[in-house]
Amino acid sequence: MARRTPWPGDSADPSRAGQALPPQDPVERARAICLRLLTGTPRTRKQLADALHKREIPPEVAEEVLSRFEDVGLIDDAAFAGAWVESRHHGRGLARRALARELRTKGVDSSLIDEAVGRLDSDQEEETARELVARRLRSTRGLDRDRRIRRLAGMLARKGYPEGMSLRVVRRALEEEGEDVDDLEDTGF
């Protein structure tokens, strides 16, 4: 008779048998859940609290574990917010308004959001808007001017840029390309 190779997590393998079942102690379960979630990507305290609530960890146990994780530095909403702003602004070109909205949805405290988003100044934000428009400008060639303006300004609006800055950046980019934009204020854009 042929011997069967045990499956991972199979109780026939005593070294793995203890790993298959989650710990029964609520504190240990909460720690395991938090550590597993923090392994893949940084998370906010609220995201971890929501995950513990979803897995029916008692609120007092969740609070205890989350506080301990904060004390040892495994949860740091300020660092999370700073890294998020840096990454999403440079990677996706998001403006301060969009970044603040994303951080709010992740449960970051408003004072931490203001601090993290405040690191981006208006000049830096406008420079990023110019780069975004320059990249998109080529794909709008051949369209009439008004349609180009709507597409470019709409792209910036979806990324959280203020309307005034968006129109100023789009107008400058079209002017540099040789487009006539003298009557832009009269068009209602």
BAFI-3210 file (N, C-alpha, C; in Angstrom, 3 decimals, decimal comma, padded with zeros to 6 digits):
// residues 189
n [1|2|3|4|5|6|7|8|9|10|11|12|13|14|15|16|17|18|19|20|21|22|23|24|25|26|27|28|29|30|31|32|33|34|35|36|37|38|39|40|41|42|43|44|45|46|47|48|49|50|51|52|53|54|55|56|57|58|59|60|61|62|63|64|65|66|67|68|69|70|71|72|73|74|75|76|77|78|79|80|81|82|83|84|85|86|87|88|89|90|91|92|93|94|95|96|97|98|99|100|101|102|103|104|105|106|107|108|109|110|111|112|113|114|115|116|117|118|119|120|121|122|123|124|125|126|127|128|129|130|131|132|133|134|135|136|137|138|139|140|141|142|143|144|145|146|147|148|149|150|151|152|153|154|155|156|157|158|159|160|161|162|163|164|165|166|167|168|169|170|171|172|173|174|175|176|177|178|179|180|181|182|183|184|185|186|187|188|189]
n.u [000,833|000,558|002,185|000,669|001,274|001,174|-001,187|-000,608|-001,130|-002,523|-003,597|-002,029|000,559|002,355|003,880|002,685|000,126|-000,742|-000,791|-002,914|-005,352|-006,949|-005,827|-007,542|-007,826|-009,033|-007,335|-004,958|-005,973|-006,702|-004,185|-002,930|-004,538|-004,106|-001,302|-001,124|-002,540|-000,938|001,358|001,266|000,789|001,057|-001,311|-004,027|-005,013|-007,793|-008,552|-007,545|-009,009|-011,598|-011,326|-010,924|-013,351|-015,083|-014,345|-015,377|-014,055|-013,934|-014,678|-013,131|-010,887|-009,881|-009,215|-007,203|-005,190|-004,718|-003,806|-001,450|-000,015|000,299|001,906|004,322|004,998|004,028|001,671|001,149|-000,364|000,328|002,779|001,846|000,034|001,794|003,472|001,533|000,626|002,986|003,503|001,093|000,856|003,188|003,150|000,523|-000,236|-002,039|-003,879|-003,853|-006,477|-007,751|-006,064|-006,486|-009,163|-008,967|-007,423|-009,172|-011,168|-009,803|-009,724|-007,969|-006,992|-008,127|-006,310|-003,847|-004,095|-004,169|-001,580|000,025|-000,831|-000,261|002,427|002,790|003,275|001,752|003,140|004,492|002,311|001,130|003,165|003,124|000,572|001,034|002,824|001,151|-000,755|000,903|001,661|-000,799|-001,590|-000,702|-002,383|-004,738|-004,539|-005,767|-008,377|-011,098|-010,534|-012,147|-013,062|-010,632|-009,864|-011,898|-011,415|-008,775|-008,940|-010,931|-009,638|-007,734|-009,458|-010,641|-008,508|-008,376|-007,550|-007,798|-010,279|-009,513|-006,684|-006,438|-007,549|-005,780|-003,345|-003,976|-004,591|-002,087|-000,553|-001,809|-001,379|001,435|001,619|000,728|-001,927|-004,827|-005,907|-006,997|-009,663|-010,557|-011,628|-014,174|-015,549|-016,782|-015,542]
n.v [-001,165|002,226|005,040|007,982|011,387|013,851|016,578|020,154|021,501|019,306|017,093|014,891|015,621|016,478|018,773|020,892|020,867|022,448|024,968|025,133|025,690|028,619|030,686|030,341|032,080|035,338|037,611|036,630|035,846|038,378|039,639|037,976|038,419|041,178|041,216|039,637|041,225|043,516|042,569|042,508|045,187|048,584|049,705|051,692|052,573|052,549|050,942|048,467|048,174|047,978|045,566|043,797|044,074|043,066|040,425|039,677|040,231|041,067|044,444|045,603|043,983|044,377|047,106|047,001|045,452|046,998|049,382|048,491|047,742|050,257|051,450|050,055|050,790|049,540|050,355|053,395|056,119|058,718|058,398|056,653|058,359|060,329|058,801|057,860|060,226|061,069|058,881|058,636|061,173|061,511|059,146|058,833|061,397|062,840|065,534|067,743|067,887|065,502|063,621|064,115|063,349|060,584|059,740|060,350|058,439|056,219|056,450|058,159|060,583|063,983|066,054|064,834|064,342|066,967|067,767|065,956|066,410|069,057|069,170|069,230|071,831|074,675|075,322|072,958|071,285|072,518|072,179|069,403|069,159|070,436|068,598|066,352|067,320|067,829|065,227|064,156|065,817|065,213|063,113|064,401|065,831|066,904|067,040|069,384|072,640|073,287|070,790|069,590|071,199|070,599|067,843|067,813|069,559|068,207|065,801|066,737|067,712|065,341|064,319|065,932|068,612|072,172|074,189|076,734|076,575|074,372|075,280|077,389|076,004|074,302|076,202|077,491|075,345|074,812|077,253|077,207|075,240|076,479|076,971|079,016|080,831|083,145|083,900|082,318|082,778|083,662|081,469|079,944|077,928]
n.w [000,000|-000,858|000,579|001,736|001,106|003,545|003,635|003,709|006,921|007,700|010,225|010,583|010,507|013,080|013,656|012,403|013,257|015,429|014,281|012,579|013,821|015,042|017,785|020,921|023,079|023,542|023,568|022,468|019,985|018,971|018,854|016,965|014,710|014,256|013,841|011,530|009,697|009,686|008,557|005,739|004,866|006,054|008,503|009,758|013,109|013,312|011,119|011,955|014,325|013,263|011,872|013,994|015,334|013,400|013,481|015,832|018,255|021,645|022,660|024,792|024,866|022,302|022,479|024,437|023,131|020,809|021,961|023,167|020,860|019,733|021,695|021,400|018,872|016,576|015,497|014,077|013,442|012,608|011,243|009,294|007,910|006,929|005,233|003,471|002,212|000,952|-000,776|-002,353|-003,462|-005,007|-006,490|-007,649|-008,157|-006,611|-005,165|-002,270|-001,199|-002,103|-000,933|001,793|001,970|001,423|003,632|005,709|005,247|006,030|008,684|010,026|012,403|012,341|012,990|012,541|009,839|008,820|009,498|007,986|005,331|005,180|004,697|002,010|-000,182|-001,879|-004,221|-004,837|-005,250|-007,467|-009,351|-009,658|-010,766|-013,219|-014,380|-014,628|-016,467|-018,653|-019,354|-020,137|-022,164|-024,776|-025,547|-026,054|-028,325|-031,455|-030,726|-030,271|-028,816|-026,517|-025,662|-025,018|-022,871|-021,031|-020,585|-019,567|-017,332|-015,938|-015,331|-013,507|-011,538|-010,603|-009,261|-007,137|-007,319|-006,948|-008,638|-009,724|-009,820|-011,513|-013,966|-014,512|-014,853|-017,009|-018,982|-019,259|-020,230|-022,673|-023,961|-024,196|-026,048|-028,244|-028,622|-028,946|-026,288|-025,368|-025,011|-022,955|-020,333|-020,933|-021,812|-019,890|-018,507]
ca.u [000,000|001,371|002,051|000,138|001,961|000,174|-001,463|-000,239|-002,183|-003,115|-003,268|-001,056|001,856|002,209|004,545|001,792|-001,224|-001,086|-000,936|-004,142|-006,448|-006,622|-005,804|-008,870|-007,794|-009,356|-006,165|-004,069|-006,629|-006,594|-002,784|-002,677|-005,239|-003,390|000,009|-001,337|-002,920|000,196|002,429|001,187|000,839|000,721|-002,736|-004,349|-005,633|-009,212|-008,664|-007,349|-010,162|-012,715|-011,080|-011,155|-014,798|-015,676|-014,043|-016,048|-013,162|-014,573|-014,115|-012,090|-009,701|-009,362|-008,594|-005,960|-004,207|-004,373|-002,993|-000,115|000,631|000,701|003,016|005,571|005,271|003,519|000,620|001,533|-001,199|001,040|003,716|001,014|-000,480|002,913|003,871|000,426|000,657|004,178|003,326|-000,027|001,082|004,204|002,793|-000,731|-000,435|-003,214|-003,756|-004,084|-007,885|-008,010|-005,299|-007,195|-010,376|-008,568|-007,001|-010,377|-011,847|-009,004|-009,885|-006,888|-007,448|-008,049|-005,082|-002,767|-004,306|-003,725|-000,119|000,610|-001,166|000,396|003,808|002,764|002,944|001,005|004,035|004,719|001,056|000,953|004,158|002,592|-000,542|001,636|003,359|000,009|-001,328|001,874|001,580|-002,095|-001,796|-000,496|-003,525|-005,889|-004,304|-006,752|-009,702|-011,270|-009,971|-013,038|-013,058|-009,331|-009,909|-012,755|-010,741|-007,609|-009,397|-011,659|-008,645|-007,178|-010,522|-010,786|-007,351|-008,512|-006,977|-008,799|-010,673|-008,699|-005,353|-006,587|-007,724|-004,541|-002,347|-004,408|-004,435|-000,660|-000,079|-002,329|-000,658|002,773|001,470|000,343|-003,387|-005,355|-006,695|-007,300|-011,070|-010,865|-012,496|-015,529|-016,180|-017,517|-014,800]
ca.v [000,000|003,439|006,028|009,264|012,571|014,676|017,926|021,187|021,706|018,016|016,743|013,807|016,262|017,122|020,075|021,901|020,707|023,594|026,178|025,103|026,267|029,924|030,657|030,512|033,223|036,525|038,492|035,996|035,957|039,772|039,861|037,247|039,128|042,434|040,926|039,161|042,369|044,441|041,941|042,861|046,622|049,348|049,966|052,644|051,984|052,329|049,782|047,275|048,069|047,471|044,150|043,047|044,086|042,158|039,060|039,516|040,376|041,986|045,796|045,888|043,231|045,095|048,342|046,627|045,011|048,131|050,307|047,892|047,844|051,662|051,692|049,488|051,379|048,780|051,192|054,808|056,805|059,883|057,885|056,135|059,490|060,930|057,903|057,816|061,478|061,027|057,860|058,908|062,416|061,279|058,008|059,019|062,810|063,342|066,815|067,723|067,610|064,071|062,881|064,267|062,521|059,177|059,490|060,340|057,149|055,211|056,659|058,945|061,770|065,171|066,822|064,118|064,570|068,329|067,800|065,213|067,084|070,355|069,059|069,593|073,242|074,999|075,259|071,542|070,775|073,056|071,529|068,063|069,353|070,708|067,330|065,521|067,887|067,619|063,826|063,897|066,759|064,543|062,267|065,224|066,514|066,541|067,397|070,835|073,251|073,187|069,402|069,383|071,883|069,810|066,584|068,071|070,107|067,129|064,873|067,368|067,783|064,006|064,104|066,807|069,946|073,248|074,606|077,853|076,075|073,485|076,085|078,129|075,057|073,862|077,353|077,681|074,235|075,003|078,401|076,756|074,392|077,328|077,063|080,341|080,734|084,498|084,020|081,196|083,181|083,882|080,216|079,307|076,791]
ca.w [000,000|-000,995|001,656|001,299|001,627|004,239|003,148|004,687|007,907|008,025|011,612|010,584|010,672|014,387|013,745|011,850|013,796|016,268|013,479|011,790|014,580|015,610|019,242|021,497|023,974|022,747|023,447|021,494|018,671|018,540|018,465|015,717|013,626|013,993|013,241|010,163|008,866|009,583|007,798|004,327|004,615|007,257|008,706|010,812|014,299|013,007|010,236|012,779|015,232|012,465|011,591|015,236|015,573|012,413|013,909|017,120|019,413|022,594|022,559|025,786|024,438|021,134|022,971|025,112|022,141|019,949|022,762|023,299|019,555|019,597|022,617|020,868|017,561|015,434|014,936|014,172|012,458|012,069|010,242|008,202|007,139|006,207|004,140|002,514|001,453|000,096|-001,801|-003,256|-004,206|-006,034|-007,340|-008,372|-008,443|-005,913|-004,490|-000,823|-000,889|-002,322|000,067|003,065|001,885|001,560|005,008|006,550|005,087|006,718|010,113|010,616|013,121|011,491|013,248|011,854|008,411|008,539|009,582|006,867|004,073|005,240|004,204|000,587|-000,337|-003,105|-005,378|-005,127|-005,777|-008,814|-010,210|-009,951|-011,700|-014,543|-014,910|-015,025|-017,691|-019,744|-019,788|-020,756|-023,263|-026,071|-025,909|-026,415|-029,606|-032,462|-030,213|-030,244|-027,619|-025,359|-025,204|-024,376|-021,577|-020,136|-020,230|-018,725|-016,053|-015,271|-014,788|-012,306|-010,523|-010,013|-008,387|-005,977|-007,506|-006,969|-009,983|-010,190|-010,172|-012,670|-015,180|-014,744|-015,354|-018,347|-019,889|-019,521|-021,063|-024,029|-024,522|-024,571|-027,224|-029,359|-028,676|-028,620|-025,063|-024,899|-024,616|-022,062|-019,249|-021,436|-022,250|-018,801|-017,933]
c.u [000,891|001,119|001,605|000,963|000,933|000,033|-000,975|-001,410|-002,883|-002,679|-002,284|000,357|001,826|002,877|003,647|000,399|-001,643|-001,313|-002,266|-005,305|-006,048|-006,618|-007,186|-008,942|-008,049|-008,176|-005,197|-004,664|-006,474|-005,166|-002,486|-003,322|-004,474|-002,042|-000,122|-001,665|-001,763|001,358|002,428|001,392|000,541|-000,784|-002,897|-004,973|-007,092|-009,397|-008,507|-008,516|-011,377|-012,560|-011,331|-012,646|-015,504|-015,466|-014,503|-015,092|-013,835|-013,888|-012,995|-010,787|-009,056|-008,625|-007,243|-004,862|-003,769|-003,507|-001,569|000,653|001,083|001,916|004,344|005,867|004,799|002,357|001,052|000,779|-000,511|002,020|002,957|000,559|000,628|003,349|002,802|000,455|001,822|003,973|002,251|000,154|002,083|003,825|001,573|-001,012|-001,635|-002,904|-004,104|-005,520|-008,213|-007,273|-005,991|-008,446|-010,028|-008,175|-008,187|-011,092|-011,091|-009,012|-008,769|-007,486|-007,203|-006,796|-003,878|-002,870|-003,792|-002,208|000,524|000,380|-000,489|001,839|003,914|002,439|002,284|001,878|004,288|003,471|000,841|001,939|003,687|001,431|-000,010|002,173|002,233|-000,591|-000,383|001,817|000,299|-002,318|-001,689|-001,724|-004,766|-005,686|-005,294|-008,173|-009,848|-010,853|-010,853|-013,072|-011,745|-009,331|-010,735|-012,061|-009,588|-008,016|-010,168|-010,726|-008,057|-008,220|-010,699|-009,632|-007,322|-007,942|-008,076|-009,057|-009,791|-007,314|-005,424|-006,683|-006,464|-003,480|-002,701|-004,208|-002,967|-000,135|-000,560|-001,652|000,723|002,746|001,055|-001,152|-003,806|-006,282|-007,067|-008,734|-011,502|-011,793|-013,943|-016,257|-016,937|-016,810|-014,180]
c.v [001,246|004,395|007,356|010,379|013,455|016,050|018,943|021,431|020,430|017,614|015,578|014,351|017,048|018,494|021,195|021,875|021,905|024,863|026,240|025,782|027,633|029,840|030,966|031,700|034,494|037,478|037,930|036,067|037,372|040,087|039,207|037,949|040,391|042,187|040,457|040,328|043,346|043,865|042,414|044,335|047,374|049,629|051,013|051,895|051,656|051,111|048,482|047,074|047,522|045,978|043,301|042,978|043,080|040,690|038,783|039,436|041,362|043,366|046,093|045,162|043,947|046,357|048,052|046,277|046,187|049,141|049,777|047,988|049,282|051,960|051,190|049,956|050,588|049,502|052,634|055,562|058,017|059,447|057,340|057,278|060,140|060,092|057,847|059,048|061,452|060,071|058,229|060,210|062,169|060,153|058,237|060,469|063,418|064,649|066,677|067,343|066,124|063,227|062,943|063,396|061,043|058,847|059,488|059,002|056,026|055,414|057,427|060,211|063,025|065,997|066,159|064,289|065,956|068,431|067,129|065,923|068,453|070,330|069,360|071,074|073,480|074,900|073,816|070,927|071,254|072,420|070,123|068,162|069,615|069,428|066,418|066,013|067,653|066,180|063,541|064,729|066,082|063,744|063,084|065,971|066,005|066,824|068,916|071,361|073,068|071,771|069,081|069,991|071,065|068,529|066,816|068,597|069,044|066,116|065,446|067,434|066,427|063,676|065,102|068,200|070,997|073,739|075,718|077,414|075,212|074,281|076,870|077,214|074,611|074,991|077,548|076,584|074,395|076,188|077,989|075,878|075,201|077,477|078,481|080,211|082,110|084,637|082,930|081,602|083,320|082,584|079,505|078,106|077,216]
c.w [000,000|000,165|001,085|001,926|002,299|003,596|004,170|005,629|008,313|009,429|011,690|010,769|011,986|014,474|013,224|012,489|014,634|015,487|012,752|012,507|015,126|017,129|019,808|022,449|023,154|022,562|022,404|020,084|018,120|018,095|017,122|014,529|013,258|013,324|011,799|009,228|008,672|008,785|006,340|004,050|005,908|007,315|009,798|011,986|014,013|012,107|011,032|013,740|014,491|012,176|012,835|015,554|014,651|012,816|015,345|018,308|020,363|022,572|023,561|025,445|023,247|021,565|023,623|024,104|021,259|020,702|022,918|021,986|019,294|020,464|022,069|019,446|016,362|014,747|015,156|013,080|011,843|010,980|009,031|007,305|006,325|005,017|003,061|001,614|000,472|-001,082|-002,824|-004,032|-005,332|-006,984|-008,208|-008,718|-007,735|-005,181|-003,019|-000,468|-001,032|-001,286|001,430|003,085|002,075|003,009|005,969|006,457|005,793|008,228|010,786|011,234|012,278|011,748|012,576|010,347|008,034|008,542|008,364|005,543|004,011|004,775|002,714|000,490|-001,692|-004,343|-005,805|-005,767|-007,212|-009,793|-010,591|-010,937|-013,108|-015,185|-015,388|-016,340|-018,869|-020,258|-020,556|-022,015|-024,630|-026,506|-026,290|-027,727|-030,640|-032,006|-030,250|-028,869|-026,387|-024,791|-024,496|-022,969|-020,591|-019,680|-019,270|-017,343|-015,264|-014,635|-013,502|-011,184|-009,840|-009,064|-007,235|-006,125|-007,540|-008,392|-010,532|-010,632|-011,418|-013,956|-015,520|-015,369|-016,776|-019,356|-020,256|-020,449|-022,505|-024,710|-025,007|-025,809|-028,452|-029,541|-028,291|-027,417|-024,517|-024,416|-023,635|-020,929|-019,696|-021,789|-021,132|-018,210|-016,669]
res [m|a|r|r|t|p|w|p|g|d|s|a|d|p|s|r|a|g|q|a|l|p|p|q|d|p|v|e|r|a|r|a|i|c|l|r|l|l|t|g|t|p|r|t|r|k|q|l|a|d|a|l|h|k|r|e|i|p|p|e|v|a|e|e|v|l|s|r|f|e|d|v|g|l|i|d|d|a|a|f|a|g|a|w|v|e|s|r|h|h|g|r|g|l|a|r|r|a|l|a|r|e|l|r|t|k|g|v|d|s|s|l|i|d|e|a|v|g|r|l|d|s|d|q|e|e|e|t|a|r|e|l|v|a|r|r|l|r|s|t|r|g|l|d|r|d|r|r|i|r|r|l|a|g|m|l|a|r|k|g|y|p|e|g|m|s|l|r|v|v|r|r|a|l|e|e|e|g|e|d|v|d|d|l|e|d|t|g|f]
***
